[in-house]
Structures are given as structure tokens and as C-alpha cells.
Amino acid sequence: QVQLVESGGGLVQPGGSLRLTCAASGNIKSVGAMRWYRQTPGKQRELVAGISSGGSTNYADSVKDRFAISRDNAKNTVYLQMNSLKPEDTAVYYCNADIIKTSGYIAINYWGQGTQVTVSS
């Protein structure tokens, strides 16, 4: 089976930084695009940042110039570096990835369990 394991969430003050990590594990043939989403109660889940297998990136307007997404293909891992954090960034952050299993031929979309990020003074 395949799973995404997240780490790095926590409590930080406004203006602080956090780095989220998500590692894919299991019977994996290849990993395609990887993404970070976030969600707060009463709001729809929104795409924060994405990165293709070739390294092309995209960001939500609200986090441009503050967040940076990157990946390590050898480790099947994606990162989200979050700087200049604001209270509005408080949310549960979810990892998402397109993965082809060793026994498969098409990509399947997977979700991590979510990690809480709280920005407060």
C-alpha cells in the first residue's frame, strides 16, 4: 500500500517560520505532481502550492513571496517552507500526490492525514 506521512506543523508567532515535510512510502513505482492544501473550519479546502515531477511550481496569490515548495525525488518527499507567517495562515495543511504503484500503470491521487499549523501571539 501507499501512504503520505506529514510532519513539521506546530504553533508559531506572527512573522515566524515553519517547514512542513511530506514523505510518500510503500510500493511506489513513480511519483508525479505533489501539492500542499489547507483548510479551516467552514471553508473549502484550497490549493496552497504545487510542484510537478520536473520541478515547475505554482502558488496561491495569498502565499506568493512568502512560501516555497520543493521536492527530493530520491526520497519521494515534498517540503513547504513557510516564512513571514500570518494569523490568516492558521489551518490544517494536507499533503497530496499523484502516485503510480509498483503493480499499476496509472496514477492514483493520495492524501496525507493533515497537520495543524497555528499562527498566534
Biopython code that builds the backbone (N, CA, C, O; Angstrom):
import numpy as np
from Bio.PDB.StructureBuilder import StructureBuilder

atoms = [
    (1, "GLN", "N", (0.840, -1.195, 0.000)),
    (1, "GLN", "CA", (0.000, 0.000, 0.000)),
    (1, "GLN", "C", (0.878, 1.249, 0.000)),
    (1, "GLN", "O", (2.075, 1.174, 0.277)),
    (2, "VAL", "N", (0.279, 2.392, -0.311)),
    (2, "VAL", "CA", (0.966, 3.669, -0.380)),
    (2, "VAL", "C", (0.374, 4.610, 0.652)),
    (2, "VAL", "O", (-0.841, 4.631, 0.849)),
    (3, "GLN", "N", (1.223, 5.391, 1.315)),
    (3, "GLN", "CA", (0.744, 6.400, 2.240)),
    (3, "GLN", "C", (1.643, 7.624, 2.225)),
    (3, "GLN", "O", (2.816, 7.544, 1.860)),
    (4, "LEU", "N", (1.073, 8.773, 2.629)),
    (4, "LEU", "CA", (1.792, 10.024, 2.764)),
    (4, "LEU", "C", (1.862, 10.379, 4.239)),
    (4, "LEU", "O", (0.832, 10.441, 4.910)),
    (5, "VAL", "N", (3.065, 10.613, 4.754)),
    (5, "VAL", "CA", (3.278, 10.920, 6.159)),
    (5, "VAL", "C", (3.813, 12.334, 6.285)),
    (5, "VAL", "O", (4.856, 12.659, 5.716)),
    (6, "GLU", "N", (3.095, 13.193, 7.038)),
    (6, "GLU", "CA", (3.441, 14.595, 7.188)),
    (6, "GLU", "C", (4.070, 14.865, 8.548)),
    (6, "GLU", "O", (3.836, 14.135, 9.511)),
    (7, "SER", "N", (4.877, 15.932, 8.611)),
    (7, "SER", "CA", (5.478, 16.374, 9.864)),
    (7, "SER", "C", (5.839, 17.848, 9.744)),
    (7, "SER", "O", (5.896, 18.389, 8.639)),
    (8, "GLY", "N", (6.085, 18.503, 10.887)),
    (8, "GLY", "CA", (6.575, 19.866, 10.897)),
    (8, "GLY", "C", (5.582, 20.921, 11.337)),
    (8, "GLY", "O", (5.960, 22.082, 11.492)),
    (9, "GLY", "N", (4.325, 20.561, 11.543)),
    (9, "GLY", "CA", (3.340, 21.527, 11.996)),
    (9, "GLY", "C", (3.578, 21.933, 13.436)),
    (9, "GLY", "O", (4.350, 21.297, 14.154)),
    (10, "GLY", "N", (2.901, 23.009, 13.858)),
    (10, "GLY", "CA", (3.044, 23.477, 15.221)),
    (10, "GLY", "C", (2.535, 24.883, 15.410)),
    (10, "GLY", "O", (1.833, 25.427, 14.558)),
    (11, "LEU", "N", (2.902, 25.476, 16.554)),
    (11, "LEU", "CA", (2.496, 26.825, 16.929)),
    (11, "LEU", "C", (3.664, 27.784, 16.746)),
    (11, "LEU", "O", (4.760, 27.536, 17.248)),
    (12, "VAL", "N", (3.431, 28.881, 16.024)),
    (12, "VAL", "CA", (4.452, 29.903, 15.810)),
    (12, "VAL", "C", (3.832, 31.285, 15.959)),
    (12, "VAL", "O", (2.621, 31.449, 15.812)),
    (13, "GLN", "N", (4.667, 32.279, 16.254)),
    (13, "GLN", "CA", (4.215, 33.662, 16.345)),
    (13, "GLN", "C", (4.152, 34.301, 14.966)),
    (13, "GLN", "O", (4.858, 33.868, 14.055)),
    (14, "PRO", "N", (3.313, 35.332, 14.795)),
    (14, "PRO", "CA", (3.304, 36.054, 13.521)),
    (14, "PRO", "C", (4.703, 36.520, 13.137)),
    (14, "PRO", "O", (5.457, 37.016, 13.974)),
    (15, "GLY", "N", (5.038, 36.354, 11.859)),
    (15, "GLY", "CA", (6.362, 36.693, 11.377)),
    (15, "GLY", "C", (7.346, 35.547, 11.445)),
    (15, "GLY", "O", (8.446, 35.648, 10.902)),
    (16, "GLY", "N", (6.976, 34.461, 12.098)),
    (16, "GLY", "CA", (7.848, 33.310, 12.230)),
    (16, "GLY", "C", (7.818, 32.404, 11.021)),
    (16, "GLY", "O", (7.171, 32.705, 10.018)),
    (17, "SER", "N", (8.536, 31.274, 11.126)),
    (17, "SER", "CA", (8.672, 30.339, 10.015)),
    (17, "SER", "C", (8.438, 28.902, 10.460)),
    (17, "SER", "O", (8.678, 28.552, 11.615)),
    (18, "LEU", "N", (7.972, 28.083, 9.540)),
    (18, "LEU", "CA", (7.826, 26.647, 9.722)),
    (18, "LEU", "C", (8.170, 25.957, 8.418)),
    (18, "LEU", "O", (8.017, 26.532, 7.340)),
    (19, "ARG", "N", (8.640, 24.707, 8.523)),
    (19, "ARG", "CA", (8.893, 23.889, 7.349)),
    (19, "ARG", "C", (8.126, 22.583, 7.479)),
    (19, "ARG", "O", (8.373, 21.800, 8.397)),
    (20, "LEU", "N", (7.195, 22.349, 6.562)),
    (20, "LEU", "CA", (6.420, 21.123, 6.536)),
    (20, "LEU", "C", (7.088, 20.103, 5.627)),
    (20, "LEU", "O", (7.663, 20.455, 4.597)),
    (21, "THR", "N", (7.006, 18.828, 6.019)),
    (21, "THR", "CA", (7.582, 17.733, 5.258)),
    (21, "THR", "C", (6.522, 16.673, 5.019)),
    (21, "THR", "O", (5.721, 16.382, 5.908)),
    (22, "CYS", "N", (6.511, 16.094, 3.823)),
    (22, "CYS", "CA", (5.606, 15.004, 3.490)),
    (22, "CYS", "C", (6.374, 13.959, 2.695)),
    (22, "CYS", "O", (6.909, 14.256, 1.626)),
    (23, "ALA", "N", (6.431, 12.739, 3.213)),
    (23, "ALA", "CA", (7.154, 11.653, 2.569)),
    (23, "ALA", "C", (6.193, 10.562, 2.123)),
    (23, "ALA", "O", (5.388, 10.074, 2.916)),
    (24, "ALA", "N", (6.279, 10.181, 0.853)),
    (24, "ALA", "CA", (5.497, 9.071, 0.329)),
    (24, "ALA", "C", (6.255, 7.768, 0.546)),
    (24, "ALA", "O", (7.465, 7.706, 0.325)),
    (25, "SER", "N", (5.549, 6.729, 0.979)),
    (25, "SER", "CA", (6.188, 5.439, 1.227)),
    (25, "SER", "C", (5.280, 4.306, 0.779)),
    (25, "SER", "O", (4.082, 4.503, 0.573)),
    (26, "GLY", "N", (5.858, 3.114, 0.628)),
    (26, "GLY", "CA", (5.114, 1.951, 0.198)),
    (26, "GLY", "C", (5.624, 1.420, -1.127)),
    (26, "GLY", "O", (6.770, 1.663, -1.504)),
    (27, "ASN", "N", (4.770, 0.696, -1.828)),
    (27, "ASN", "CA", (5.139, 0.091, -3.103)),
    (27, "ASN", "C", (4.928, 1.097, -4.230)),
    (27, "ASN", "O", (3.895, 1.096, -4.899)),
    (28, "ILE", "N", (5.925, 1.953, -4.425)),
    (28, "ILE", "CA", (5.834, 3.079, -5.345)),
    (28, "ILE", "C", (6.712, 2.855, -6.570)),
    (28, "ILE", "O", (7.897, 2.546, -6.444)),
    (29, "LYS", "N", (6.128, 3.011, -7.747)),
    (29, "LYS", "CA", (6.886, 2.972, -8.990)),
    (29, "LYS", "C", (7.408, 4.366, -9.329)),
    (29, "LYS", "O", (8.581, 4.528, -9.664)),
    (30, "SER", "N", (6.529, 5.378, -9.241)),
    (30, "SER", "CA", (6.924, 6.747, -9.512)),
    (30, "SER", "C", (5.944, 7.708, -8.865)),
    (30, "SER", "O", (4.791, 7.362, -8.606)),
    (31, "VAL", "N", (6.423, 8.935, -8.603)),
    (31, "VAL", "CA", (5.612, 9.991, -8.009)),
    (31, "VAL", "C", (5.545, 11.159, -8.979)),
    (31, "VAL", "O", (6.577, 11.672, -9.412)),
    (32, "GLY", "N", (4.346, 11.575, -9.318)),
    (32, "GLY", "CA", (4.156, 12.709, -10.212)),
    (32, "GLY", "C", (4.080, 14.007, -9.444)),
    (32, "GLY", "O", (4.912, 14.269, -8.576)),
    (33, "ALA", "N", (3.081, 14.828, -9.758)),
    (33, "ALA", "CA", (2.920, 16.114, -9.092)),
    (33, "ALA", "C", (2.641, 15.935, -7.602)),
    (33, "ALA", "O", (1.961, 14.990, -7.203)),
    (34, "MET", "N", (3.171, 16.851, -6.777)),
    (34, "MET", "CA", (2.924, 16.869, -5.348)),
    (34, "MET", "C", (2.436, 18.258, -4.981)),
    (34, "MET", "O", (2.853, 19.248, -5.582)),
    (35, "ARG", "N", (1.538, 18.334, -3.977)),
    (35, "ARG", "CA", (0.862, 19.583, -3.657)),
    (35, "ARG", "C", (0.639, 19.722, -2.159)),
    (35, "ARG", "O", (0.645, 18.735, -1.423)),
    (36, "TRP", "N", (0.443, 20.963, -1.718)),
    (36, "TRP", "CA", (0.001, 21.268, -0.369)),
    (36, "TRP", "C", (-1.324, 22.012, -0.432)),
    (36, "TRP", "O", (-1.454, 22.997, -1.159)),
    (37, "TYR", "N", (-2.310, 21.541, 0.329)),
    (37, "TYR", "CA", (-3.592, 22.199, 0.508)),
    (37, "TYR", "C", (-3.722, 22.628, 1.969)),
    (37, "TYR", "O", (-2.964, 22.182, 2.831)),
    (38, "ARG", "N", (-4.697, 23.502, 2.233)),
    (38, "ARG", "CA", (-5.010, 23.843, 3.615)),
    (38, "ARG", "C", (-6.509, 24.067, 3.761)),
    (38, "ARG", "O", (-7.200, 24.393, 2.795)),
    (39, "GLN", "N", (-7.005, 23.886, 4.997)),
    (39, "GLN", "CA", (-8.431, 24.008, 5.254)),
    (39, "GLN", "C", (-8.674, 24.473, 6.686)),
    (39, "GLN", "O", (-8.033, 23.992, 7.621)),
    (40, "THR", "N", (-9.607, 25.415, 6.850)),
    (40, "THR", "CA", (-10.070, 25.858, 8.161)),
    (40, "THR", "C", (-11.554, 25.545, 8.277)),
    (40, "THR", "O", (-12.233, 25.414, 7.259)),
    (41, "PRO", "N", (-12.078, 25.420, 9.512)),
    (41, "PRO", "CA", (-13.498, 25.111, 9.675)),
    (41, "PRO", "C", (-14.388, 26.113, 8.958)),
    (41, "PRO", "O", (-14.197, 27.323, 9.080)),
    (42, "GLY", "N", (-15.358, 25.608, 8.211)),
    (42, "GLY", "CA", (-16.293, 26.453, 7.497)),
    (42, "GLY", "C", (-15.818, 26.927, 6.146)),
    (42, "GLY", "O", (-16.564, 27.605, 5.439)),
    (43, "LYS", "N", (-14.595, 26.593, 5.762)),
    (43, "LYS", "CA", (-14.055, 27.000, 4.475)),
    (43, "LYS", "C", (-13.746, 25.779, 3.613)),
    (43, "LYS", "O", (-13.497, 24.687, 4.123)),
    (44, "GLN", "N", (-13.766, 25.988, 2.297)),
    (44, "GLN", "CA", (-13.371, 24.935, 1.369)),
    (44, "GLN", "C", (-11.858, 24.736, 1.413)),
    (44, "GLN", "O", (-11.104, 25.672, 1.676)),
    (45, "ARG", "N", (-11.434, 23.516, 1.155)),
    (45, "ARG", "CA", (-10.012, 23.237, 1.061)),
    (45, "ARG", "C", (-9.435, 23.975, -0.146)),
    (45, "ARG", "O", (-10.013, 23.932, -1.231)),
    (46, "GLU", "N", (-8.298, 24.650, 0.037)),
    (46, "GLU", "CA", (-7.700, 25.429, -1.029)),
    (46, "GLU", "C", (-6.286, 24.955, -1.329)),
    (46, "GLU", "O", (-5.561, 24.503, -0.442)),
    (47, "LEU", "N", (-5.912, 25.068, -2.591)),
    (47, "LEU", "CA", (-4.563, 24.729, -3.020)),
    (47, "LEU", "C", (-3.606, 25.835, -2.623)),
    (47, "LEU", "O", (-3.808, 26.992, -2.990)),
    (48, "VAL", "N", (-2.564, 25.492, -1.876)),
    (48, "VAL", "CA", (-1.557, 26.447, -1.430)),
    (48, "VAL", "C", (-0.394, 26.512, -2.409)),
    (48, "VAL", "O", (0.019, 27.599, -2.813)),
    (49, "ALA", "N", (0.134, 25.362, -2.789)),
    (49, "ALA", "CA", (1.285, 25.294, -3.682)),
    (49, "ALA", "C", (1.357, 23.923, -4.322)),
    (49, "ALA", "O", (0.909, 22.932, -3.744)),
    (50, "GLY", "N", (1.923, 23.868, -5.520)),
    (50, "GLY", "CA", (2.108, 22.608, -6.217)),
    (50, "GLY", "C", (3.443, 22.579, -6.928)),
    (50, "GLY", "O", (3.999, 23.622, -7.271)),
    (51, "ILE", "N", (3.962, 21.363, -7.150)),
    (51, "ILE", "CA", (5.224, 21.197, -7.858)),
    (51, "ILE", "C", (5.125, 19.957, -8.734)),
    (51, "ILE", "O", (4.702, 18.898, -8.269)),
    (52, "SER", "N", (5.514, 20.081, -9.998)),
    (52, "SER", "CA", (5.459, 18.970, -10.937)),
    (52, "SER", "C", (6.659, 18.057, -10.751)),
    (52, "SER", "O", (7.594, 18.382, -10.019)),
    (53, "SER", "N", (6.623, 16.906, -11.423)),
    (53, "SER", "CA", (7.751, 15.986, -11.349)),
    (53, "SER", "C", (9.026, 16.616, -11.896)),
    (53, "SER", "O", (10.125, 16.230, -11.497)),
    (54, "GLY", "N", (8.891, 17.583, -12.807)),
    (54, "GLY", "CA", (10.030, 18.274, -13.375)),
    (54, "GLY", "C", (10.481, 19.500, -12.608)),
    (54, "GLY", "O", (11.487, 20.111, -12.967)),
    (55, "GLY", "N", (9.753, 19.880, -11.547)),
    (55, "GLY", "CA", (10.162, 20.984, -10.702)),
    (55, "GLY", "C", (9.439, 22.300, -10.938)),
    (55, "GLY", "O", (9.753, 23.289, -10.276)),
    (56, "SER", "N", (8.481, 22.348, -11.858)),
    (56, "SER", "CA", (7.706, 23.568, -12.057)),
    (56, "SER", "C", (6.781, 23.793, -10.869)),
    (56, "SER", "O", (6.168, 22.847, -10.373)),
    (57, "THR", "N", (6.673, 25.044, -10.405)),
    (57, "THR", "CA", (5.899, 25.356, -9.200)),
    (57, "THR", "C", (4.794, 26.357, -9.489)),
    (57, "THR", "O", (4.855, 27.119, -10.454)),
    (58, "ASN", "N", (3.773, 26.337, -8.623)),
    (58, "ASN", "CA", (2.727, 27.336, -8.646)),
    (58, "ASN", "C", (2.236, 27.569, -7.223)),
    (58, "ASN", "O", (2.301, 26.671, -6.384)),
    (59, "TYR", "N", (1.736, 28.797, -6.949)),
    (59, "TYR", "CA", (1.353, 29.199, -5.601)),
    (59, "TYR", "C", (0.042, 29.959, -5.625)),
    (59, "TYR", "O", (-0.288, 30.624, -6.607)),
    (60, "ALA", "N", (-0.703, 29.855, -4.533)),
    (60, "ALA", "CA", (-1.839, 30.725, -4.326)),
    (60, "ALA", "C", (-1.347, 32.157, -4.155)),
    (60, "ALA", "O", (-0.272, 32.385, -3.601)),
    (61, "ASP", "N", (-2.135, 33.127, -4.631)),
    (61, "ASP", "CA", (-1.727, 34.526, -4.533)),
    (61, "ASP", "C", (-1.452, 34.943, -3.087)),
    (61, "ASP", "O", (-0.574, 35.769, -2.838)),
    (62, "SER", "N", (-2.192, 34.378, -2.138)),
    (62, "SER", "CA", (-2.071, 34.773, -0.748)),
    (62, "SER", "C", (-0.747, 34.371, -0.106)),
    (62, "SER", "O", (-0.396, 34.895, 0.951)),
    (63, "VAL", "N", (-0.002, 33.447, -0.724)),
    (63, "VAL", "CA", (1.255, 32.978, -0.137)),
    (63, "VAL", "C", (2.466, 33.250, -1.015)),
    (63, "VAL", "O", (3.592, 32.952, -0.617)),
    (64, "LYS", "N", (2.258, 33.810, -2.198)),
    (64, "LYS", "CA", (3.386, 34.119, -3.072)),
    (64, "LYS", "C", (4.361, 35.056, -2.368)),
    (64, "LYS", "O", (3.948, 35.977, -1.663)),
    (65, "ASP", "N", (5.641, 34.820, -2.559)),
    (65, "ASP", "CA", (6.735, 35.599, -1.974)),
    (65, "ASP", "C", (6.949, 35.301, -0.496)),
    (65, "ASP", "O", (7.845, 35.877, 0.121)),
    (66, "ARG", "N", (6.135, 34.404, 0.091)),
    (66, "ARG", "CA", (6.324, 34.007, 1.485)),
    (66, "ARG", "C", (6.591, 32.516, 1.646)),
    (66, "ARG", "O", (7.379, 32.117, 2.503)),
    (67, "PHE", "N", (5.937, 31.682, 0.822)),
    (67, "PHE", "CA", (6.085, 30.235, 0.898)),
    (67, "PHE", "C", (6.909, 29.732, -0.281)),
    (67, "PHE", "O", (6.952, 30.369, -1.333)),
    (68, "ALA", "N", (7.568, 28.580, -0.101)),
    (68, "ALA", "CA", (8.322, 27.946, -1.170)),
    (68, "ALA", "C", (8.155, 26.435, -1.094)),
    (68, "ALA", "O", (8.392, 25.829, -0.048)),
    (69, "ILE", "N", (7.746, 25.828, -2.206)),
    (69, "ILE", "CA", (7.597, 24.381, -2.274)),
    (69, "ILE", "C", (8.803, 23.788, -2.995)),
    (69, "ILE", "O", (9.305, 24.373, -3.954)),
    (70, "SER", "N", (9.267, 22.629, -2.533)),
    (70, "SER", "CA", (10.393, 21.943, -3.154)),
    (70, "SER", "C", (10.210, 20.441, -2.985)),
    (70, "SER", "O", (9.332, 20.004, -2.242)),
    (71, "ARG", "N", (11.034, 19.644, -3.670)),
    (71, "ARG", "CA", (10.910, 18.192, -3.558)),
    (71, "ARG", "C", (12.265, 17.515, -3.690)),
    (71, "ARG", "O", (13.198, 18.061, -4.279)),
    (72, "ASP", "N", (12.353, 16.320, -3.131)),
    (72, "ASP", "CA", (13.523, 15.463, -3.236)),
    (72, "ASP", "C", (13.031, 14.161, -3.847)),
    (72, "ASP", "O", (12.449, 13.329, -3.150)),
    (73, "ASN", "N", (13.259, 13.977, -5.139)),
    (73, "ASN", "CA", (12.726, 12.815, -5.830)),
    (73, "ASN", "C", (13.335, 11.498, -5.337)),
    (73, "ASN", "O", (12.671, 10.462, -5.370)),
    (74, "ALA", "N", (14.587, 11.530, -4.883)),
    (74, "ALA", "CA", (15.229, 10.326, -4.375)),
    (74, "ALA", "C", (14.550, 9.826, -3.108)),
    (74, "ALA", "O", (14.582, 8.629, -2.819)),
    (75, "LYS", "N", (13.934, 10.734, -2.348)),
    (75, "LYS", "CA", (13.261, 10.382, -1.102)),
    (75, "LYS", "C", (11.739, 10.392, -1.225)),
    (75, "LYS", "O", (11.040, 10.136, -0.245)),
    (76, "ASN", "N", (11.220, 10.684, -2.417)),
    (76, "ASN", "CA", (9.767, 10.802, -2.623)),
    (76, "ASN", "C", (9.149, 11.741, -1.593)),
    (76, "ASN", "O", (8.123, 11.430, -0.988)),
    (77, "THR", "N", (9.785, 12.888, -1.404)),
    (77, "THR", "CA", (9.418, 13.817, -0.349)),
    (77, "THR", "C", (9.189, 15.217, -0.915)),
    (77, "THR", "O", (9.908, 15.658, -1.812)),
    (78, "VAL", "N", (8.181, 15.909, -0.381)),
    (78, "VAL", "CA", (7.897, 17.287, -0.736)),
    (78, "VAL", "C", (7.949, 18.139, 0.527)),
    (78, "VAL", "O", (7.583, 17.675, 1.607)),
    (79, "TYR", "N", (8.405, 19.392, 0.394)),
    (79, "TYR", "CA", (8.540, 20.313, 1.509)),
    (79, "TYR", "C", (7.760, 21.587, 1.231)),
    (79, "TYR", "O", (7.536, 21.954, 0.078)),
    (80, "LEU", "N", (7.351, 22.252, 2.298)),
    (80, "LEU", "CA", (6.762, 23.577, 2.192)),
    (80, "LEU", "C", (7.426, 24.473, 3.225)),
    (80, "LEU", "O", (7.167, 24.343, 4.421)),
    (81, "GLN", "N", (8.282, 25.384, 2.767)),
    (81, "GLN", "CA", (8.913, 26.365, 3.630)),
    (81, "GLN", "C", (7.994, 27.569, 3.751)),
    (81, "GLN", "O", (7.675, 28.210, 2.749)),
    (82, "MET", "N", (7.566, 27.881, 4.968)),
    (82, "MET", "CA", (6.622, 28.957, 5.222)),
    (82, "MET", "C", (7.309, 30.044, 6.040)),
    (82, "MET", "O", (7.708, 29.812, 7.181)),
    (83, "ASN", "N", (7.445, 31.232, 5.453)),
    (83, "ASN", "CA", (8.074, 32.372, 6.112)),
    (83, "ASN", "C", (7.078, 33.510, 6.273)),
    (83, "ASN", "O", (6.028, 33.524, 5.631)),
    (84, "SER", "N", (7.414, 34.463, 7.138)),
    (84, "SER", "CA", (6.565, 35.631, 7.387)),
    (84, "SER", "C", (5.124, 35.222, 7.637)),
    (84, "SER", "O", (4.201, 35.780, 7.044)),
    (85, "LEU", "N", (4.935, 34.252, 8.509)),
    (85, "LEU", "CA", (3.609, 33.689, 8.745)),
    (85, "LEU", "C", (2.654, 34.704, 9.367)),
    (85, "LEU", "O", (3.046, 35.528, 10.194)),
    (86, "LYS", "N", (1.405, 34.622, 8.954)),
    (86, "LYS", "CA", (0.338, 35.494, 9.420)),
    (86, "LYS", "C", (-0.745, 34.673, 10.110)),
    (86, "LYS", "O", (-0.865, 33.478, 9.841)),
    (87, "PRO", "N", (-1.540, 35.283, 10.998)),
    (87, "PRO", "CA", (-2.645, 34.543, 11.613)),
    (87, "PRO", "C", (-3.589, 33.922, 10.594)),
    (87, "PRO", "O", (-4.172, 32.870, 10.858)),
    (88, "GLU", "N", (-3.748, 34.548, 9.441)),
    (88, "GLU", "CA", (-4.613, 34.022, 8.385)),
    (88, "GLU", "C", (-4.092, 32.714, 7.796)),
    (88, "GLU", "O", (-4.835, 32.013, 7.109)),
    (89, "ASP", "N", (-2.832, 32.373, 8.053)),
    (89, "ASP", "CA", (-2.272, 31.111, 7.581)),
    (89, "ASP", "C", (-2.657, 29.932, 8.467)),
    (89, "ASP", "O", (-2.393, 28.783, 8.112)),
    (90, "THR", "N", (-3.270, 30.199, 9.602)),
    (90, "THR", "CA", (-3.687, 29.129, 10.509)),
    (90, "THR", "C", (-4.669, 28.198, 9.807)),
    (90, "THR", "O", (-5.691, 28.645, 9.286)),
    (91, "ALA", "N", (-4.356, 26.898, 9.793)),
    (91, "ALA", "CA", (-5.184, 25.915, 9.100)),
    (91, "ALA", "C", (-4.600, 24.531, 9.317)),
    (91, "ALA", "O", (-3.498, 24.379, 9.844)),
    (92, "VAL", "N", (-5.362, 23.519, 8.900)),
    (92, "VAL", "CA", (-4.824, 22.173, 8.772)),
    (92, "VAL", "C", (-4.256, 22.056, 7.365)),
    (92, "VAL", "O", (-4.957, 22.310, 6.385)),
    (93, "TYR", "N", (-3.000, 21.675, 7.265)),
    (93, "TYR", "CA", (-2.330, 21.563, 5.982)),
    (93, "TYR", "C", (-2.255, 20.095, 5.564)),
    (93, "TYR", "O", (-1.864, 19.235, 6.353)),
    (94, "TYR", "N", (-2.634, 19.820, 4.314)),
    (94, "TYR", "CA", (-2.693, 18.462, 3.783)),
    (94, "TYR", "C", (-1.738, 18.287, 2.614)),
    (94, "TYR", "O", (-1.659, 19.141, 1.731)),
    (95, "CYS", "N", (-1.022, 17.183, 2.615)),
    (95, "CYS", "CA", (-0.167, 16.791, 1.501)),
    (95, "CYS", "C", (-0.986, 15.996, 0.495)),
    (95, "CYS", "O", (-1.883, 15.245, 0.874)),
    (96, "ASN", "N", (-0.678, 16.161, -0.788)),
    (96, "ASN", "CA", (-1.394, 15.485, -1.862)),
    (96, "ASN", "C", (-0.397, 15.109, -2.958)),
    (96, "ASN", "O", (0.508, 15.885, -3.266)),
    (97, "ALA", "N", (-0.560, 13.915, -3.552)),
    (97, "ALA", "CA", (0.387, 13.484, -4.579)),
    (97, "ALA", "C", (-0.253, 12.517, -5.557)),
    (97, "ALA", "O", (-1.143, 11.747, -5.197)),
    (98, "ASP", "N", (0.215, 12.564, -6.806)),
    (98, "ASP", "CA", (-0.153, 11.595, -7.837)),
    (98, "ASP", "C", (0.919, 10.517, -7.875)),
    (98, "ASP", "O", (2.088, 10.811, -8.124)),
    (99, "ILE", "N", (0.526, 9.260, -7.626)),
    (99, "ILE", "CA", (1.481, 8.171, -7.467)),
    (99, "ILE", "C", (1.071, 6.963, -8.300)),
    (99, "ILE", "O", (-0.101, 6.587, -8.326)),
    (100, "ILE", "N", (2.050, 6.354, -8.986)),
    (100, "ILE", "CA", (1.853, 5.082, -9.672)),
    (100, "ILE", "C", (2.449, 3.984, -8.800)),
    (100, "ILE", "O", (3.636, 4.027, -8.480)),
    (101, "LYS", "N", (1.647, 3.012, -8.417)),
    (101, "LYS", "CA", (2.107, 1.889, -7.607)),
    (101, "LYS", "C", (2.960, 0.936, -8.444)),
    (101, "LYS", "O", (2.864, 0.921, -9.671)),
    (102, "THR", "N", (3.793, 0.143, -7.769)),
    (102, "THR", "CA", (4.679, -0.783, -8.477)),
    (102, "THR", "C", (3.899, -1.781, -9.331)),
    (102, "THR", "O", (4.390, -2.234, -10.365)),
    (103, "SER", "N", (2.694, -2.120, -8.902)),
    (103, "SER", "CA", (1.864, -3.076, -9.637)),
    (103, "SER", "C", (0.906, -2.415, -10.607)),
    (103, "SER", "O", (0.123, -3.101, -11.264)),
    (104, "GLY", "N", (0.954, -1.071, -10.712)),
    (104, "GLY", "CA", (-0.006, -0.338, -11.504)),
    (104, "GLY", "C", (0.556, 0.270, -12.767)),
    (104, "GLY", "O", (1.749, 0.174, -13.057)),
    (105, "TYR", "N", (-0.354, 0.910, -13.527)),
    (105, "TYR", "CA", (0.017, 1.537, -14.784)),
    (105, "TYR", "C", (-0.518, 2.952, -14.918)),
    (105, "TYR", "O", (-0.167, 3.663, -15.859)),
    (106, "ILE", "N", (-1.371, 3.369, -13.978)),
    (106, "ILE", "CA", (-1.916, 4.707, -13.998)),
    (106, "ILE", "C", (-1.709, 5.370, -12.643)),
    (106, "ILE", "O", (-1.554, 4.687, -11.630)),
    (107, "ALA", "N", (-1.706, 6.702, -12.625)),
    (107, "ALA", "CA", (-1.509, 7.451, -11.392)),
    (107, "ALA", "C", (-2.784, 7.485, -10.560)),
    (107, "ALA", "O", (-3.887, 7.605, -11.093)),
    (108, "ILE", "N", (-2.614, 7.378, -9.246)),
    (108, "ILE", "CA", (-3.695, 7.491, -8.283)),
    (108, "ILE", "C", (-3.388, 8.661, -7.352)),
    (108, "ILE", "O", (-2.243, 8.848, -6.939)),
    (109, "ASN", "N", (-4.413, 9.446, -7.023)),
    (109, "ASN", "CA", (-4.234, 10.592, -6.157)),
    (109, "ASN", "C", (-4.371, 10.188, -4.693)),
    (109, "ASN", "O", (-5.348, 9.541, -4.318)),
    (110, "TYR", "N", (-3.380, 10.571, -3.850)),
    (110, "TYR", "CA", (-3.363, 10.235, -2.432)),
    (110, "TYR", "C", (-3.336, 11.493, -1.585)),
    (110, "TYR", "O", (-2.850, 12.539, -2.014)),
    (111, "TRP", "N", (-3.875, 11.374, -0.355)),
    (111, "TRP", "CA", (-3.890, 12.461, 0.625)),
    (111, "TRP", "C", (-3.182, 12.048, 1.905)),
    (111, "TRP", "O", (-3.271, 10.894, 2.326)),
    (112, "GLY", "N", (-2.479, 12.993, 2.526)),
    (112, "GLY", "CA", (-1.932, 12.791, 3.852)),
    (112, "GLY", "C", (-2.996, 13.004, 4.913)),
    (112, "GLY", "O", (-4.132, 13.357, 4.594)),
    (113, "GLN", "N", (-2.634, 12.791, 6.178)),
    (113, "GLN", "CA", (-3.598, 12.868, 7.274)),
    (113, "GLN", "C", (-3.868, 14.298, 7.730)),
    (113, "GLN", "O", (-4.855, 14.542, 8.425)),
    (114, "GLY", "N", (-3.023, 15.236, 7.360)),
    (114, "GLY", "CA", (-3.165, 16.622, 7.762)),
    (114, "GLY", "C", (-2.336, 16.944, 8.994)),
    (114, "GLY", "O", (-2.187, 16.109, 9.887)),
    (115, "THR", "N", (-1.795, 18.160, 9.041)),
    (115, "THR", "CA", (-1.035, 18.624, 10.191)),
    (115, "THR", "C", (-1.447, 20.058, 10.519)),
    (115, "THR", "O", (-1.594, 20.887, 9.621)),
    (116, "GLN", "N", (-1.634, 20.348, 11.810)),
    (116, "GLN", "CA", (-2.129, 21.646, 12.250)),
    (116, "GLN", "C", (-1.009, 22.680, 12.277)),
    (116, "GLN", "O", (0.062, 22.438, 12.832)),
    (117, "VAL", "N", (-1.272, 23.838, 11.670)),
    (117, "VAL", "CA", (-0.393, 24.999, 11.751)),
    (117, "VAL", "C", (-1.177, 26.129, 12.397)),
    (117, "VAL", "O", (-2.229, 26.524, 11.894)),
    (118, "THR", "N", (-0.670, 26.653, 13.510)),
    (118, "THR", "CA", (-1.330, 27.740, 14.227)),
    (118, "THR", "C", (-0.377, 28.917, 14.338)),
    (118, "THR", "O", (0.737, 28.771, 14.843)),
    (119, "VAL", "N", (-0.810, 30.091, 13.865)),
    (119, "VAL", "CA", (-0.019, 31.318, 13.921)),
    (119, "VAL", "C", (-0.733, 32.270, 14.870)),
    (119, "VAL", "O", (-1.812, 32.773, 14.555)),
    (120, "SER", "N", (-0.137, 32.518, 16.029)),
    (120, "SER", "CA", (-0.790, 33.321, 17.058)),
    (120, "SER", "C", (0.242, 33.917, 18.001)),
    (120, "SER", "O", (1.283, 33.314, 18.262)),
    (121, "SER", "N", (-0.060, 35.117, 18.515)),
    (121, "SER", "CA", (0.788, 35.758, 19.501)),
    (121, "SER", "C", (0.310, 35.475, 20.920)),
    (121, "SER", "O", (0.917, 35.944, 21.882)),
]
sb = StructureBuilder()
sb.init_structure("model")
sb.init_model(0)
sb.init_chain("A")
sb.init_seg("    ")
for serial, (resi, resn, name, xyz) in enumerate(atoms, 1):
    if name == "N":
        sb.init_residue(resn, " ", resi, " ")
    sb.init_atom(name, np.array(xyz, "f"), 0.0, 1.0, " ", f" {name:<3s}", serial, name[0])
structure = sb.get_structure()
